[in-house]
Amino acid sequence: MQERVKVKIMFNAEKIKNECVEWIRNFFEENGKGCNAVIGISGGKDSSVVAALCSEALGRERVIGVLMPCGEQHDIDMAKLLVSHLGIKHYTVNIKEALDGLKKALPFDLTVQADTNIPPRLRMATLYAVAQSHNGRVANTCNLSEDWVGYSTRYGDSAGDFSPLSRLTVDEVKKIGAVLGLPEVLVNKVPIDGLCGKTDEENLGFTYSELDRYIRTGEIDNKEHKEKIDRLHKMNQFKLQLMPQFEPKI
C-alpha cells in the first residue's frame, strides 16, 4: 500500500504553491522547453488550480484550456469563468457525437462501468490531439485524495505528462487555490463526477475531509469508512503503477 506522507498541521499553502510553480518550470525546461501546457477545464477546483499554477509558471500565453462538455453541461459557465479569469487561450470540444458514434459502432451492450469510463478516455484523447497539434504537454489534474482510493479512470483523467497535484489532498488544493486568488466559487465548488450526476462524496460514501485527515494523520473515527478506504486503496494501487512487463531471461 502507498505510504502516508504525514505533514505538519499548519499547511503552508504559499510555500507549497511557490515550490509547485518552480517544479512546473523545471519540468518544461527538461521535458519540453518552449512547449505549452494543455489542461482539460471542468470548472472544478483541480483543473482551476492546475491552470492557475501553469499560468504563473509559464505565462498565460503558454497555457491552453480545453472545455469538453458531453452534450449539455449544466455547469459549463464555471469552466468559462476560469478561462476568462486567467485570460488563457481555450477550445471547446463537445464529445457527444464521438461518444455516440463509438457506442453505436460497438456490436454489444456496454457494462455500466465501461459506459461510465468512455467519456474521460475520449476527453484524454482530445487533450492529446490538442497537445500534439499545439506543441503541448498534457497536465494531469488528479489529486492525492482521489488517487488514494482510485477515484479516476485509467487512461482517462488519470493520464497526463505531468501532475502538479497528485501529492496534495483536496483540502490542500483548496488552500492553494485561495492563495492563487481564484474565484471562491471555483475553489469550493462541490465536486460532481460529471458522469452519473452524483457528487464525489456520494459516490465514495465518505467525505473528503475525513479521507484527507486519514491520509495525513492515520486518524479516522468511523471504522466502516476506514475499512472501505483501505479496501479501495489496496484494490486500486494498479492504477498508479507502470504497466507490468515480462522480463525474459535471455
Legacy VTK file of the C-alpha trace (Angstrom):
# vtk DataFile Version 3.0
C-alpha trace
ASCII
DATASET POLYDATA
POINTS 250 float
0.000 0.000 0.000
1.117 3.542 -0.670
2.772 5.083 2.382
1.075 8.024 4.046
3.031 11.243 3.800
2.465 12.992 7.113
2.638 16.775 7.121
2.505 19.430 9.774
-0.939 20.504 10.887
-0.190 24.016 9.621
-0.094 23.654 5.845
1.909 26.478 4.272
-0.065 26.972 1.061
2.051 29.898 -0.146
5.281 27.914 0.210
3.914 24.802 -1.489
2.387 26.897 -4.278
5.721 28.556 -4.988
7.531 25.230 -4.949
4.978 23.718 -7.331
5.315 26.655 -9.730
9.075 26.137 -9.778
8.601 22.400 -10.270
6.400 23.046 -13.325
9.010 25.413 -14.779
11.717 22.802 -14.286
9.567 20.094 -15.861
9.089 22.141 -19.004
12.773 23.095 -19.140
13.698 19.413 -19.084
10.767 17.864 -20.967
9.506 20.443 -23.415
11.326 23.746 -23.438
9.022 26.284 -25.032
6.056 23.875 -25.042
2.544 24.777 -23.914
0.583 23.311 -21.013
-2.693 21.742 -22.162
-5.355 21.339 -19.482
-8.847 19.883 -19.524
-11.032 22.516 -17.869
-14.044 21.215 -15.955
-14.681 24.283 -13.825
-13.778 22.450 -10.632
-11.008 23.202 -8.164
-8.412 20.797 -9.550
-8.356 21.959 -13.164
-8.680 25.555 -11.979
-5.685 25.276 -9.655
-3.560 23.453 -12.237
-4.372 26.061 -14.890
-3.520 28.871 -12.478
-0.246 27.208 -11.431
0.765 26.701 -15.064
-0.148 30.285 -15.911
2.111 31.552 -13.130
4.906 29.147 -14.040
4.891 29.589 -17.823
2.877 32.718 -18.533
-0.751 32.614 -19.627
0.259 32.702 -23.305
1.657 29.167 -22.909
-1.468 27.676 -21.305
-4.301 26.169 -23.358
-7.573 25.191 -21.711
-9.861 22.630 -23.301
-13.548 22.575 -22.339
-15.090 19.196 -23.170
-18.825 19.013 -22.492
-20.765 15.913 -23.464
-23.910 17.418 -24.946
-25.306 19.943 -22.470
-23.154 20.628 -19.402
-25.118 22.404 -16.692
-22.037 23.965 -15.089
-20.104 24.892 -18.241
-20.276 28.503 -17.078
-17.787 27.622 -14.320
-15.260 26.436 -16.889
-15.821 29.604 -18.912
-15.346 31.683 -15.767
-11.969 30.059 -15.168
-10.531 30.646 -18.653
-11.846 34.211 -18.580
-10.365 34.852 -15.119
-6.932 33.579 -16.199
-7.107 35.043 -19.695
-5.878 31.840 -21.333
-6.476 30.551 -24.839
-9.111 27.837 -24.924
-11.069 25.495 -27.139
-14.482 23.926 -26.636
-14.794 20.383 -27.967
-18.133 18.659 -27.448
-17.505 14.896 -27.244
-21.177 13.868 -27.568
-21.027 12.846 -31.239
-17.786 10.925 -30.735
-19.271 9.127 -27.736
-22.476 8.257 -29.569
-20.538 7.129 -32.635
-18.289 4.813 -30.652
-21.157 3.292 -28.690
-23.138 2.766 -31.899
-20.169 1.045 -33.534
-19.729 -1.474 -30.713
-21.503 -4.786 -31.504
-22.519 -5.402 -27.875
-24.123 -3.685 -24.905
-21.720 -1.887 -22.606
-21.490 -2.640 -18.920
-22.262 0.263 -16.604
-18.577 0.573 -15.730
-17.468 0.627 -19.365
-20.156 3.162 -20.255
-19.058 5.387 -17.362
-15.383 5.334 -18.317
-15.607 6.032 -22.055
-16.151 9.826 -21.713
-12.981 10.501 -19.658
-10.970 8.391 -22.090
-12.368 10.337 -25.027
-11.500 13.541 -23.218
-7.919 12.390 -22.737
-7.685 11.513 -26.440
-8.947 15.034 -27.163
-6.328 16.613 -24.904
-3.529 14.740 -26.652
-4.917 15.751 -30.046
-4.735 19.379 -28.915
-1.292 18.932 -27.351
0.247 17.258 -30.384
-1.181 19.969 -32.630
-0.031 22.863 -30.427
3.401 21.813 -29.189
1.933 20.878 -25.831
2.270 18.725 -22.749
-0.903 17.418 -21.098
-1.471 18.243 -17.437
-2.899 15.608 -15.154
-5.334 17.178 -12.679
-5.882 14.340 -10.190
-5.200 14.993 -6.506
-3.856 12.710 -3.788
-7.273 12.111 -2.214
-8.745 10.829 -5.485
-5.662 8.770 -6.307
-5.635 7.240 -2.821
-8.974 5.496 -3.370
-8.755 5.050 -7.147
-11.355 7.692 -7.937
-10.231 8.177 -11.511
-10.368 6.442 -14.888
-7.251 4.639 -16.008
-6.000 6.143 -19.282
-8.671 8.794 -18.814
-8.352 11.551 -16.223
-5.558 9.589 -14.510
-3.276 10.080 -17.539
-1.090 13.043 -18.476
2.507 14.136 -18.917
2.969 15.931 -15.592
0.948 16.040 -12.376
1.127 19.091 -10.095
-1.487 17.930 -7.567
-1.021 14.178 -7.166
0.712 14.590 -3.796
-1.767 17.141 -2.432
-5.079 16.400 -0.698
-8.385 18.051 -1.566
-8.106 20.385 1.428
-4.572 21.384 0.444
-5.589 22.016 -3.164
-8.351 24.342 -1.945
-5.881 26.284 0.181
-3.530 26.688 -2.764
-6.459 27.840 -4.884
-7.163 30.572 -2.363
-3.517 31.686 -2.399
-3.652 31.820 -6.199
-6.572 34.241 -5.969
-9.021 32.036 -7.839
-12.736 32.859 -7.578
-14.152 31.264 -4.424
-16.953 29.645 -6.412
-14.380 27.588 -8.331
-12.238 26.608 -5.361
-15.179 25.467 -3.219
-17.441 24.122 -5.951
-18.968 20.805 -4.835
-17.191 18.156 -6.925
-19.522 16.173 -9.196
-18.136 13.388 -11.367
-19.941 14.684 -14.450
-20.806 11.126 -15.428
-23.657 9.901 -13.235
-24.758 13.206 -11.695
-23.738 12.351 -8.120
-21.226 14.236 -6.028
-17.856 12.630 -5.410
-18.661 12.127 -1.758
-21.993 10.466 -2.562
-20.198 8.037 -4.832
-17.403 7.360 -2.364
-19.551 7.008 0.739
-17.343 9.218 2.916
-16.242 12.845 2.948
-13.015 14.243 1.555
-12.270 15.924 4.885
-12.488 12.521 6.558
-10.283 10.952 3.876
-7.737 13.796 3.955
-7.367 13.548 7.719
-6.847 9.782 7.460
-4.241 10.151 4.695
-2.207 12.749 6.562
-2.529 11.549 10.165
-3.775 7.959 10.058
-6.685 9.027 12.248
-10.312 8.236 11.450
-13.373 7.892 13.676
-15.650 5.712 11.553
-14.442 2.104 11.462
-16.564 1.199 8.437
-15.210 4.149 6.481
-11.652 3.165 7.426
-12.204 -0.351 6.139
-13.700 0.961 2.903
-10.868 3.440 2.330
-8.247 0.745 2.997
-10.020 -1.665 0.655
-10.289 0.897 -2.166
-6.677 1.967 -1.686
-5.389 -1.596 -1.944
-7.708 -2.538 -4.811
-6.748 0.465 -6.945
-2.977 0.521 -6.477
-2.516 -0.828 -10.007
-3.815 2.468 -11.420
-0.784 4.292 -10.042
1.816 1.789 -11.198
3.545 1.310 -14.511
2.177 -1.477 -16.677
3.753 -4.801 -15.597
6.334 -6.003 -18.092
7.518 -9.549 -18.761
11.269 -9.792 -18.303
12.657 -12.653 -20.407
15.757 -14.436 -19.120
17.963 -14.082 -22.160
LINES 1 251
250 0 1 2 3 4 5 6 7 8 9 10 11 12 13 14 15 16 17 18 19 20 21 22 23 24 25 26 27 28 29 30 31 32 33 34 35 36 37 38 39 40 41 42 43 44 45 46 47 48 49 50 51 52 53 54 55 56 57 58 59 60 61 62 63 64 65 66 67 68 69 70 71 72 73 74 75 76 77 78 79 80 81 82 83 84 85 86 87 88 89 90 91 92 93 94 95 96 97 98 99 100 101 102 103 104 105 106 107 108 109 110 111 112 113 114 115 116 117 118 119 120 121 122 123 124 125 126 127 128 129 130 131 132 133 134 135 136 137 138 139 140 141 142 143 144 145 146 147 148 149 150 151 152 153 154 155 156 157 158 159 160 161 162 163 164 165 166 167 168 169 170 171 172 173 174 175 176 177 178 179 180 181 182 183 184 185 186 187 188 189 190 191 192 193 194 195 196 197 198 199 200 201 202 203 204 205 206 207 208 209 210 211 212 213 214 215 216 217 218 219 220 221 222 223 224 225 226 227 228 229 230 231 232 233 234 235 236 237 238 239 240 241 242 243 244 245 246 247 248 249
